[in-house]
Amino acid sequence: MLLHIIARGKIARSPEADLVARYEKRLTWPVKFTELPETGGRIPDPQTPLKTVLLDERGKDLSSESLAAILEGWRDGGMRECRFILGAADGHSEAARDEADLLLAFGKATWPHLLARAMLAEQLYRATTIIAGHPYHRSG
């Protein structure tokens, strides 16, 4: 299953970009990054069946194991793509929230956009290692 991260704004050269690149290289699942301008621009139309996850402050605060279980279920259920969408500074519209398959939050704190992108890349790497039984994730 393709893990497709769609984010508003350019990450450019930054420590956060280095973190994203680190986890992108480690991921064994196919991954794609799409950057959109801060305003305007269109999310590409889907070519295959997909699930949509919005990163949203009102979303569910899932454990890494729970996120891995969701991704594994979608993959095993025949999903070809899972899109993770990071919105602009003012978040997602109510309509987008209603249409999403999952609203995901990284706790109650507000995170800088670029850091949230790096955190997402790490969590996707962690989830795929949990699914593969790799020792990267050590739960206690």
C-alpha positions, -999 to +999 in steps of 0.1 A: +000+000+000+013+034-010+018+058+019+011+093+004+019+123+025+003+155+012+013+187+030+008+224+025+039+245+023+075+237+013+098+219+038+129+232+020+163+226+035+158+223+072+165+199+102+129+187+098+135+179+061+165+159+072+143+139+096+117+133+069+144+121+045+158+098+071+125+079+076+116+080+039+149+061+032+141+035+059+105+028+048+101-004+030+065+004+019+061+026-011+060+063+000+053+095-019+054+131-008+033+159-024+038+195-014+010+220-022+012+258-019+000+274+013-032+284-005-047+270-036-034+240-054-053+207-058-048+174-041-043+149-070-073+128-079-071+092-068-060+066-093-068+036-070-090+028-040-077+047-010-081+058+026-077+094+037-062+104+071-063+140+081-038+152+107-061+173+129-059+186+164-094+172+171-084+138+158-077+105+177-045+102+197-036+067+187-008+045+200+018+034+175+004-001+177-032+011+170-020+030+140-001+000+127-032-022+132-053+002+112-028+004+083-024-034+083-062-038+081-065-014+052-036-030+034-049-065+039-084-053+029-071-043-006-064-006-002-039+006-027-031+040-012-034+058+021-032+095+020-021+115+051-030+151+046-015+180+067-035+211+062-026+247+062-023+268+095-060+271+099-066+233+095-091+214+075-127+223+065-156+206+083-165+189+050-130+174+047-132+162+083-165+145+076-152+128+045-120+115+060-116+079+070-095+088+101-087+120+120-053+116+136-037+138+163-003+137+179-016+145+214-033+176+227-003+199+220-001+220+189+030+211+168+047+232+141+037+221+107+072+210+096+078+190+128+044+173+124+055+162+090+087+147+105+067+131+133+043+115+108+072+101+087+086+085+119+052+071+130+047+056+095+081+040+097+074+027+132+040+014+122+054-006+092+082-020+115+055-031+140+036-049+112+068-065+100+078-076+135+110-056+133+126-047+166+127-009+160+095-006+181+099-019+216+066-019+235+068-026+272 
